Amino acid sequence: MVQYSLAQSPEVILTVSGKDSAKAREKAMDQLMELMDAGKLPTNLADGFSAQQLIEVKELETDTANDEDAITQAVQVLSNLATLKLKVQESRAEALKVRAQVDILFSDQQVSEEEIARLKEGFKILKNFAQANIRFHEARSKAEQARAVLDQALKSPEA
């Protein structure tokens, strides 16, 4: 369906099936002529008014698509937060054990090559935990907005 209006009378809407085309504009002109003949057109059109002067009325696109995109993005942000939270929880205990061993490097105690090798392996665990923890905290602040988007979307319409 396509709708047309007149610059002189924007309240007049002429609806024609199909898409905007010369044929659709001609059908709209026929409707316009019927309105004029019936005396229902509030405006006198100057001689020479043509189908090309009809203005196509396009409905304003609703924000539905944007709202749906925002909801999808919010769910993805929250899913990412959940994944990061698990990763942080799983690696925290092990990272804390490694962190306790780091103090050996700052003591005057003798340390074996084996202990140093284990410590170097532990640094990978520490690094992974620390990076995941930073990403988790960043994601958590973004997730606050995502949660607000979902809360807004889940509100029931007021009667």
Residue pairs with C-beta under 8 A, 6 or more apart in sequence:
1 15
1 16
1 17
1 18
2 15
2 16
2 17
2 18
2 19
2 20
2 24
2 56
3 13
3 14
3 15
3 16
3 56
3 57
4 13
4 14
4 16
4 25
4 28
4 54
4 55
4 56
4 57
5 11
5 12
5 13
5 14
5 54
5 55
5 57
6 12
6 32
6 43
6 45
6 53
6 54
6 55
7 53
7 55
8 43
8 45
9 41
9 42
9 43
10 55
11 42
12 32
12 35
12 41
12 42
12 43
13 57
14 28
14 31
14 32
14 54
16 24
16 27
16 28
16 31
17 24
18 24
20 56
22 51
25 51
25 52
25 54
26 51
28 51
28 54
29 50
29 51
29 54
32 41
32 54
35 41
36 45
67 153
70 149
70 153
71 149
71 150
71 153
73 146
73 149
74 145
74 146
74 147
74 149
74 150
74 153
75 146
75 150
77 139
77 142
77 143
77 145
77 146
78 143
78 146
78 147
78 150
80 139
81 136
81 139
81 140
81 142
81 143
81 146
84 132
84 135
84 136
84 139
85 136
87 132
87 136
88 129
88 132
88 133
88 136
91 125
91 128
91 129
91 132
92 129
94 125
94 129
95 125
95 126
95 128
95 129
95 130
97 122
98 119
98 122
98 123
98 125
98 126
99 126
101 115
101 118
101 119
101 122
102 119
102 126
104 111
104 115
104 119
105 111
105 119
